[in-house]
Amino acid sequence: MTTDDQWQKWFEGIWADREDRLYKAFFGETGPGIYTIPRTMFESMGRPDPDPRFLTHGVFECPPTKARPQWVYVTSGMSNPWGDSPETVNPAAPSGLGYEFTLHTPMQAQWAIRVLQWLMAVQLLVAAGDVQGELLQRNDRVPLGNTLGSKEGVLTHLLATSPDALGQGPNSPHWADYPAEFSLASGRVDMLLMIGISAREAEFARTQGAEALLTLLHHREIFPLTDAARVSTV
């Protein structure tokens, strides 16, 4: 039987493995620290007293590297194995909710932190049964209710996809240079790459399929970026 101290050590070890080893290998520098979800975000969703554990989830802001000229924003916490222990965990099953989010931008973008914090908050509330909905999967489209970056922009949705969508590899300049999934001692974790898309592009993905839209975004050399100032491709 795992004691509370043993569980805490196990849990913190998993957390550190993700942030200090894997994320630094995937993304390089992860910025000055994590930007945790503010309580006010839950309050704006009608949940003034969120689970305190939710407030430890957040976003890292990773600056460009020599090999990657983009900023990458990555969440941390969705894969935390809350409710599991060394005795109950199944390494072949999802760790926590089983995924983390990334979002690429051509320049540093405060809005990218906010939109990922919002997305995390929604998913956490869905998982807790406090909000109706379903947990995200690849190819899902997420309406934002506003535009990304500025009022003049046209990107009003997010598309959930994979960093290696359409089988693109490291020889492609428009490939996300980190794995589509990784493993922790508590289970497996999918990387969900979120790309900002317009309402017309979201409708195109609904009628023609997400793969058709991704093919178009690859062809236009947009994938994997979310440039809030770009025009719609359809």
Backbone bond lengths (Angstrom), bond angles and torsions (degrees), N, CA, C in turn:
res aa  C-N    CA-C-N  psi(-1)  N-CA   C-N-CA  omega(-1)  CA-C   N-CA-C  phi
1 M - - - 1.466 - - 1.523 109.28 -
2 T 1.309 116.57 125.62 1.464 121.21 -178.72 1.524 110.37 -75.78
3 T 1.322 116.52 129.94 1.455 120.37 176.04 1.530 108.97 -78.70
4 D 1.330 115.70 167.98 1.465 119.68 179.09 1.525 111.10 -60.26
5 D 1.337 116.72 -40.67 1.462 120.13 179.95 1.522 111.06 -65.82
6 Q 1.318 116.90 -40.57 1.466 120.93 178.91 1.527 110.88 -65.55
7 W 1.339 115.61 -40.62 1.462 118.96 179.08 1.520 110.24 -64.21
8 Q 1.339 116.88 -43.72 1.458 120.72 -179.05 1.528 110.58 -60.97
9 K 1.328 116.59 -41.88 1.464 120.75 179.46 1.529 110.24 -64.71
10 W 1.323 116.58 -42.32 1.472 121.40 178.70 1.527 110.95 -63.31
11 F 1.319 116.03 -46.46 1.463 121.59 -178.48 1.527 111.02 -63.81
12 E 1.314 116.73 -47.28 1.460 120.34 -179.09 1.523 111.46 -65.56
13 G 1.327 117.19 -31.07 1.454 120.91 177.03 1.517 111.71 -65.72
14 I 1.328 116.61 -39.41 1.466 121.12 177.13 1.519 110.19 -65.90
15 W 1.306 116.54 -45.20 1.464 122.31 178.90 1.534 110.39 -58.10
16 A 1.341 115.66 -47.35 1.461 120.55 -179.13 1.520 111.62 -66.28
17 D 1.315 117.16 -36.06 1.467 120.61 179.33 1.531 110.04 -62.00
18 R 1.318 116.19 -42.50 1.464 120.24 179.44 1.531 111.31 -66.18
19 E 1.322 116.95 -50.18 1.462 120.38 -171.58 1.526 113.44 -81.50
20 D 1.331 116.88 -41.32 1.463 120.15 -172.33 1.522 113.62 -90.00
21 R 1.318 117.57 -27.99 1.465 119.74 -179.79 1.524 111.90 -104.23
22 L 1.339 116.77 -61.32 1.459 119.92 -172.81 1.525 112.39 -68.69
23 Y 1.333 117.62 -48.81 1.467 119.33 -177.85 1.523 111.96 -62.42
24 K 1.315 117.41 -38.65 1.466 118.97 179.46 1.527 110.82 -69.15
25 A 1.337 116.89 -32.29 1.465 119.95 175.08 1.521 111.14 -69.89
26 F 1.324 116.83 -37.56 1.465 121.30 -177.99 1.526 112.82 -76.76
27 F 1.345 116.20 -42.64 1.466 120.32 -166.29 1.522 114.53 -118.49
28 G 1.317 118.37 -6.06 1.459 120.22 -175.11 1.518 110.58 77.86
29 E 1.311 116.40 -135.76 1.467 119.84 178.56 1.525 109.91 -65.13
30 T 1.325 116.38 139.20 1.468 120.52 -179.75 1.524 112.40 -110.66
31 G 1.338 115.55 22.98 1.454 119.26 172.87 1.521 113.92 83.99
32 P 1.334 116.60 -171.82 1.463 121.61 -174.86 1.514 114.53 -75.16
33 G 1.310 117.73 -12.23 1.463 120.91 -177.91 1.512 110.31 158.53
34 I 1.320 115.05 -178.90 1.461 119.53 -177.54 1.529 110.50 -91.07
35 Y 1.322 115.59 139.45 1.464 121.80 176.92 1.535 107.01 -97.94
36 T 1.328 115.32 97.00 1.461 120.07 -175.15 1.529 111.28 -74.90
37 I 1.334 114.87 156.19 1.465 120.12 179.82 1.529 109.01 -64.09
38 P 1.326 118.64 124.03 1.468 119.50 179.63 1.528 111.01 -73.64
39 R 1.305 115.85 147.55 1.466 120.79 177.99 1.529 111.16 -57.99
40 T 1.335 116.14 -32.86 1.465 119.64 -178.80 1.526 112.47 -61.57
41 M 1.324 116.53 -26.25 1.460 118.81 179.06 1.523 110.40 -68.14
42 F 1.318 116.41 -40.22 1.462 119.56 175.82 1.526 110.63 -68.77
43 E 1.330 116.33 -37.35 1.461 119.72 178.19 1.527 110.55 -60.50
44 S 1.341 116.82 -39.25 1.459 120.44 179.96 1.524 111.83 -66.84
45 M 1.337 116.34 -18.32 1.466 121.71 177.53 1.526 111.97 -96.16
46 G 1.339 116.08 9.36 1.461 120.24 179.39 1.505 113.87 80.70
47 R 1.345 117.25 20.23 1.462 121.56 179.92 1.526 108.62 -124.84
48 P 1.349 117.60 79.39 1.463 120.38 -174.97 1.525 114.27 -70.27
49 D 1.338 116.78 -17.74 1.466 120.24 -178.97 1.528 110.33 -124.14
50 P 1.321 117.44 70.68 1.465 119.67 -179.27 1.525 111.45 -69.87
51 D 1.299 115.90 160.52 1.459 121.36 172.95 1.532 107.95 -54.03
52 P 1.326 119.26 125.91 1.474 120.54 -178.19 1.522 113.28 -55.57
53 R 1.329 117.20 -27.20 1.470 119.66 179.14 1.523 111.20 -64.48
54 F 1.347 116.78 -30.12 1.462 120.05 -179.17 1.529 111.31 -62.56
55 L 1.321 116.06 -30.20 1.467 120.81 -175.48 1.527 112.22 -76.37
56 T 1.332 117.72 -3.78 1.465 121.13 175.78 1.522 111.55 -93.27
57 H 1.326 117.80 -9.58 1.454 122.04 179.31 1.528 109.26 -80.90
58 G 1.319 117.28 145.62 1.447 118.33 -177.52 1.515 113.85 -165.22
59 V 1.335 114.22 -164.37 1.461 122.25 -172.07 1.526 109.24 -130.68
60 F 1.333 115.78 136.31 1.459 121.96 171.70 1.529 109.20 -100.10
61 E 1.320 115.77 142.74 1.457 123.03 177.80 1.529 108.28 -108.43
62 C 1.330 116.81 107.97 1.456 122.17 -173.01 1.528 110.18 -103.38
63 P 1.316 118.32 115.54 1.468 120.57 -177.85 1.526 111.44 -71.12
64 P 1.335 116.64 165.38 1.467 120.36 179.08 1.531 111.52 -59.30
65 T 1.322 114.67 156.48 1.458 122.01 174.66 1.527 108.58 -119.89
66 K 1.314 116.83 177.01 1.470 120.18 177.94 1.524 110.88 -61.10
67 A 1.322 115.97 -34.11 1.467 120.17 -177.71 1.523 112.96 -89.17
68 R 1.340 117.11 -17.88 1.470 120.80 -174.74 1.527 109.35 -132.56
69 P 1.335 118.37 109.43 1.459 120.66 -176.31 1.525 113.88 -82.37
70 Q 1.301 118.05 14.06 1.462 122.36 -175.96 1.527 110.81 -111.42
71 W 1.324 115.12 156.00 1.453 121.31 167.08 1.527 107.76 -84.32
72 V 1.315 116.98 139.75 1.459 121.41 176.61 1.528 108.67 -122.81
73 Y 1.313 115.32 130.82 1.464 122.57 175.74 1.523 107.07 -109.96
74 V 1.327 116.53 127.96 1.463 120.60 -175.11 1.528 109.78 -134.32
75 T 1.320 115.27 136.87 1.462 119.92 179.84 1.520 111.00 -84.22
76 S 1.307 115.19 160.22 1.457 121.64 175.31 1.528 108.62 -144.61
77 G 1.311 115.14 123.48 1.463 120.04 178.08 1.508 113.82 135.91
78 M 1.321 117.23 -29.24 1.459 119.30 -178.57 1.531 111.96 -62.88
79 S 1.324 116.12 -26.32 1.465 120.60 -179.96 1.521 113.17 -96.10
80 N 1.332 117.18 9.71 1.465 119.45 175.37 1.530 110.16 -63.61
81 P 1.338 118.19 132.69 1.469 120.89 -176.30 1.532 113.14 -83.61
82 W 1.338 116.79 54.80 1.465 119.18 177.05 1.532 108.66 -57.81
83 G 1.328 116.59 134.70 1.461 120.63 177.10 1.509 113.74 89.24
84 D 1.328 117.94 -10.23 1.455 120.72 177.27 1.520 110.26 -101.70
85 S 1.313 114.94 169.52 1.458 122.55 177.68 1.524 107.35 -148.61
86 P 1.335 118.09 168.71 1.466 119.12 177.67 1.527 113.22 -55.71
87 E 1.345 117.15 -27.35 1.468 119.54 -179.36 1.524 112.44 -80.01
88 T 1.326 117.55 -31.48 1.471 120.27 -172.98 1.516 113.66 -100.16
89 V 1.332 117.76 -17.36 1.459 120.00 -172.96 1.524 111.10 -69.45
90 N 1.338 114.93 144.39 1.457 121.93 175.82 1.532 107.43 -116.23
91 P 1.321 119.13 107.74 1.473 121.51 -176.19 1.530 113.91 -59.27
92 A 1.328 117.24 -20.09 1.472 120.31 179.66 1.523 112.26 -87.78
93 A 1.331 117.53 -9.94 1.459 122.74 -178.76 1.534 109.53 -95.68
94 P 1.343 117.82 168.90 1.465 119.64 178.19 1.523 112.00 -62.84
95 S 1.309 116.22 142.66 1.460 122.10 174.02 1.520 108.27 -88.36
96 G 1.318 117.60 119.35 1.463 119.96 -175.86 1.519 110.50 62.11
97 L 1.327 116.79 -128.66 1.465 120.15 176.05 1.523 112.36 -77.52
98 G 1.317 116.31 -11.09 1.458 120.00 172.36 1.516 115.62 89.35
99 Y 1.345 117.92 9.68 1.460 118.92 179.20 1.523 111.07 -157.04
100 E 1.336 114.30 160.59 1.457 124.04 168.77 1.519 106.72 -131.70
101 F 1.336 116.47 159.46 1.463 121.93 -177.93 1.526 111.29 -107.00
102 T 1.340 115.66 145.93 1.460 121.07 167.64 1.523 108.86 -127.39
103 L 1.316 115.05 157.19 1.467 122.03 176.39 1.525 107.11 -149.78
104 H 1.349 117.08 128.56 1.464 122.85 -178.06 1.523 109.82 -104.19
105 T 1.325 116.39 139.11 1.465 120.78 176.71 1.529 109.30 -133.85
106 P 1.332 117.95 152.58 1.464 120.20 179.61 1.524 112.93 -74.28
107 M 1.317 116.93 -17.10 1.458 121.33 179.08 1.526 108.89 -147.54
108 Q 1.317 115.60 166.63 1.463 120.11 178.77 1.521 109.48 -58.47
109 A 1.339 116.43 133.72 1.467 119.80 -172.18 1.522 110.62 -143.56
110 Q 1.326 116.48 109.90 1.460 121.07 178.68 1.525 111.12 -61.52
111 W 1.330 117.38 -33.19 1.460 119.90 -178.55 1.521 111.72 -63.95
112 A 1.335 117.35 -27.76 1.461 120.17 -179.53 1.528 110.54 -64.63
113 I 1.321 116.65 -37.35 1.461 120.40 176.47 1.521 110.08 -64.33
114 R 1.322 116.01 -46.67 1.469 120.19 -177.12 1.523 112.19 -63.67
115 V 1.336 116.48 -42.20 1.468 117.92 -176.43 1.526 110.81 -69.67
116 L 1.326 118.29 -34.47 1.463 119.65 176.93 1.526 111.28 -72.97
117 Q 1.323 117.21 -35.29 1.472 119.56 174.08 1.524 110.23 -61.43
118 W 1.322 116.27 -44.06 1.468 120.70 178.63 1.524 110.77 -62.44
119 L 1.319 116.77 -44.83 1.458 120.67 -179.53 1.522 111.01 -62.29
120 M 1.321 116.87 -42.17 1.463 120.60 176.85 1.526 110.83 -61.56
121 A 1.328 116.41 -46.10 1.466 120.54 -178.09 1.522 110.78 -59.42
122 V 1.328 116.67 -44.51 1.467 120.33 179.13 1.522 110.47 -61.05
123 Q 1.316 116.72 -46.16 1.464 120.29 -177.47 1.529 111.79 -66.13
124 L 1.311 116.71 -37.94 1.464 120.08 177.85 1.524 111.10 -64.71
125 L 1.328 116.76 -41.48 1.460 120.32 178.76 1.525 111.47 -68.17
126 V 1.330 116.96 -36.07 1.467 120.37 175.26 1.524 109.93 -64.07
127 A 1.329 116.75 -45.84 1.456 120.91 -178.84 1.520 111.79 -62.89
128 A 1.343 115.79 -33.02 1.467 120.54 -179.79 1.523 112.29 -82.07
129 G 1.330 117.64 -7.02 1.456 120.95 -178.49 1.507 114.04 81.18
130 D 1.354 117.07 11.83 1.465 120.63 -179.75 1.526 112.76 -85.84
131 V 1.324 116.40 -17.56 1.461 122.42 179.67 1.523 107.54 -135.18
132 Q 1.323 116.04 137.39 1.457 119.30 177.76 1.523 110.29 -73.77
133 G 1.302 116.24 142.24 1.458 120.54 179.76 1.511 110.00 152.28
134 E 1.316 115.36 -174.25 1.452 121.61 179.87 1.519 109.89 -125.97
135 L 1.313 115.79 152.94 1.452 120.60 176.37 1.526 109.31 -70.70
136 L 1.313 115.30 145.88 1.460 120.88 -174.65 1.523 112.62 -68.77
137 Q 1.317 114.11 147.46 1.450 122.25 171.88 1.526 108.31 -133.16
138 R 1.317 116.39 164.84 1.454 120.63 177.25 1.525 110.64 -58.72
139 N 1.315 115.44 140.57 1.470 126.08 -179.21 1.522 113.11 82.64
140 D 1.342 118.54 -1.81 1.461 120.56 174.71 1.528 110.06 -71.95
141 R 1.335 115.20 149.90 1.461 122.20 175.93 1.525 108.95 -113.08
142 V 1.326 116.57 135.76 1.464 122.26 -175.67 1.520 109.58 -118.75
143 P 1.338 119.12 112.11 1.464 120.49 174.77 1.527 110.24 -73.09
144 L 1.313 116.76 136.44 1.461 121.31 -175.13 1.524 113.26 -97.06
145 G 1.330 117.67 -21.63 1.457 120.19 -177.98 1.507 113.15 82.73
146 N 1.329 117.52 -3.92 1.463 122.14 175.58 1.524 107.44 -159.37
147 T 1.315 116.72 -176.31 1.460 120.33 -179.46 1.517 110.65 -98.48
148 L 1.312 115.08 152.88 1.459 120.36 177.56 1.526 110.64 -79.95
149 G 1.302 115.80 138.73 1.460 120.34 170.77 1.506 115.75 82.62
150 S 1.329 117.77 -55.72 1.466 120.11 -177.83 1.513 109.45 -155.91
151 K 1.324 116.44 162.21 1.460 121.41 -179.99 1.524 111.31 -65.90
152 E 1.339 117.05 -23.40 1.462 120.47 -178.02 1.527 112.08 -81.19
153 G 1.328 117.82 -10.40 1.451 120.51 -176.68 1.518 112.42 -74.98
154 V 1.352 115.69 168.87 1.466 120.97 -179.32 1.526 111.98 -117.03
155 L 1.326 118.26 -1.56 1.457 120.49 -177.59 1.530 109.41 -84.16
156 T 1.320 115.46 109.47 1.465 121.49 -173.61 1.525 113.39 -119.03
157 H 1.320 116.87 0.29 1.461 122.05 -178.40 1.530 109.65 -136.45
158 L 1.317 114.84 163.42 1.457 121.68 168.55 1.523 108.69 -117.19
159 L 1.321 115.99 141.91 1.457 121.93 173.21 1.521 107.75 -111.09
160 A 1.330 115.89 127.14 1.468 121.09 177.63 1.521 108.57 -88.69
161 T 1.325 116.37 124.78 1.451 119.97 179.53 1.521 109.44 -143.67
162 S 1.318 116.32 -165.05 1.453 122.36 -177.55 1.516 109.63 -112.21
163 P 1.317 119.02 147.53 1.461 119.66 177.12 1.519 113.28 -62.56
164 D 1.326 118.02 -20.32 1.464 120.17 176.21 1.525 111.14 -111.33
165 A 1.335 116.54 35.62 1.462 121.36 -179.53 1.523 111.27 -53.06
166 L 1.325 115.40 140.16 1.462 123.72 179.23 1.523 112.81 62.71
167 G 1.340 115.56 21.05 1.459 119.19 175.14 1.512 114.55 71.93
168 Q 1.326 117.97 17.99 1.458 120.50 178.25 1.520 108.89 -64.84
169 G 1.304 116.32 143.35 1.461 120.97 -177.89 1.515 111.67 -122.49
170 P 1.321 117.57 -176.38 1.463 121.68 -174.18 1.529 114.15 -65.67
171 N 1.340 118.12 -11.49 1.461 119.44 175.96 1.525 112.16 -80.67
172 S 1.327 116.82 -8.95 1.459 120.85 177.51 1.524 109.51 -91.39
173 P 1.353 117.91 131.58 1.471 119.45 178.95 1.516 112.63 -68.03
174 H 1.320 117.35 -13.06 1.457 120.51 -178.15 1.528 109.85 -114.16
175 W 1.312 113.82 50.32 1.455 122.16 179.23 1.518 108.03 -120.04
176 A 1.307 116.87 139.26 1.464 120.56 175.99 1.527 107.77 -81.45
177 D 1.314 117.21 119.52 1.460 121.67 -168.01 1.532 113.08 -87.59
178 Y 1.317 116.52 51.84 1.458 121.84 173.05 1.523 107.08 -149.23
179 P 1.313 117.77 161.42 1.467 119.28 -172.36 1.520 113.71 -71.13
180 A 1.329 114.95 155.94 1.463 121.01 178.45 1.519 111.65 -75.56
181 E 1.308 117.21 -16.25 1.463 121.22 175.86 1.520 109.26 -155.55
182 F 1.317 115.70 159.94 1.461 120.29 175.84 1.515 108.58 -147.48
183 S 1.318 115.94 169.57 1.467 120.89 -175.77 1.521 110.71 -120.42
184 L 1.309 114.74 140.15 1.454 123.86 171.34 1.523 108.13 -116.56
185 A 1.310 117.16 168.65 1.460 119.95 176.28 1.519 111.24 -61.89
186 S 1.325 116.71 -20.62 1.465 122.18 -178.75 1.526 113.13 -94.93
187 G 1.343 118.70 -0.33 1.459 120.34 178.50 1.518 112.70 137.07
188 R 1.323 114.66 -172.20 1.462 120.61 -175.87 1.534 110.42 -94.22
189 V 1.320 115.09 156.02 1.458 122.19 -176.89 1.530 109.04 -137.18
190 D 1.321 117.24 126.86 1.460 122.41 173.62 1.515 109.48 -89.85
191 M 1.323 115.89 142.42 1.452 121.07 169.59 1.524 108.30 -92.02
192 L 1.310 117.54 120.22 1.454 122.01 175.06 1.525 108.43 -102.22
193 L 1.319 115.76 107.55 1.453 121.19 177.22 1.527 108.35 -81.55
194 M 1.327 116.08 121.48 1.453 121.79 -179.00 1.529 109.03 -99.44
195 I 1.336 116.06 128.41 1.461 121.57 -179.97 1.527 108.67 -121.53
196 G 1.317 116.40 130.37 1.452 120.43 176.58 1.516 111.16 -71.38
197 I 1.335 116.92 131.75 1.459 121.85 179.46 1.530 109.39 -134.33
198 S 1.327 115.34 160.86 1.460 120.99 179.22 1.525 110.70 -82.96
199 A 1.326 116.95 168.67 1.467 120.95 176.53 1.520 110.45 -61.61
200 R 1.332 117.30 -38.47 1.466 120.10 178.65 1.525 111.09 -66.79
201 E 1.317 116.47 -38.84 1.463 119.84 177.63 1.526 111.04 -67.67
202 A 1.332 116.61 -36.60 1.468 119.89 176.80 1.521 110.49 -63.50
203 E 1.323 117.04 -40.75 1.462 120.88 177.76 1.529 110.32 -67.18
204 F 1.309 116.97 -39.06 1.463 121.48 176.56 1.529 110.01 -60.13
205 A 1.327 117.18 -43.67 1.467 120.76 178.86 1.521 110.87 -65.83
206 R 1.336 116.88 -34.01 1.467 120.07 178.74 1.518 111.29 -67.05
207 T 1.311 116.84 -41.63 1.463 120.03 -175.01 1.527 113.14 -88.32
208 Q 1.332 117.18 -35.10 1.460 120.84 -175.71 1.525 113.45 -103.86
209 G 1.328 116.19 -13.91 1.456 120.37 -179.00 1.519 111.89 103.04
210 A 1.335 115.44 147.55 1.468 120.39 -178.44 1.525 111.47 -62.61
211 E 1.333 116.92 -34.75 1.466 119.44 -178.81 1.524 111.24 -63.24
212 A 1.329 116.93 -36.53 1.463 120.34 178.61 1.527 110.55 -64.55
213 L 1.329 116.71 -41.62 1.461 119.45 178.23 1.524 110.35 -67.16
214 L 1.325 117.81 -42.57 1.463 120.46 179.28 1.527 110.59 -61.49
215 T 1.323 116.60 -39.28 1.461 120.01 176.97 1.526 110.63 -59.88
216 L 1.330 115.95 -41.66 1.459 120.72 178.13 1.524 110.88 -65.35
217 L 1.327 117.54 -42.87 1.464 121.15 179.77 1.522 110.83 -65.22
218 H 1.329 117.05 -36.63 1.468 120.09 174.35 1.527 110.33 -64.03
219 H 1.330 115.91 -46.02 1.466 120.70 -177.11 1.530 111.10 -61.31
220 R 1.327 116.38 -37.32 1.471 121.00 179.98 1.535 112.23 -84.79
221 E 1.332 116.52 5.08 1.469 123.07 178.88 1.525 111.57 59.33
222 I 1.325 115.86 39.41 1.467 122.33 177.11 1.527 110.59 -97.28
223 F 1.329 116.88 -48.33 1.467 120.93 179.69 1.527 109.84 -56.43
224 P 1.361 119.48 135.33 1.465 129.12 3.78 1.529 114.04 -98.48
225 L 1.341 117.51 20.14 1.462 121.10 -172.31 1.527 113.39 -80.54
226 T 1.324 114.00 150.48 1.459 121.89 164.19 1.512 107.36 -116.08
227 D 1.326 115.67 101.78 1.452 122.45 177.32 1.527 107.18 -102.11
228 A 1.320 116.75 107.14 1.459 121.16 -173.93 1.527 112.59 -61.60
229 A 1.346 117.55 -17.40 1.465 120.82 -177.21 1.516 113.21 -95.46
230 R 1.336 117.82 -2.25 1.472 118.39 -175.08 1.533 111.21 -74.64
231 V 1.325 114.73 162.58 1.446 120.94 176.69 1.529 108.82 -92.06
232 S 1.314 116.39 164.05 1.454 120.64 178.06 1.516 110.13 -71.18
233 T 1.328 116.67 145.98 1.459 121.33 179.56 1.524 111.99 -85.74
234 V 1.328 117.42 -11.78 1.473 120.90 178.04 1.527 109.40 -132.61
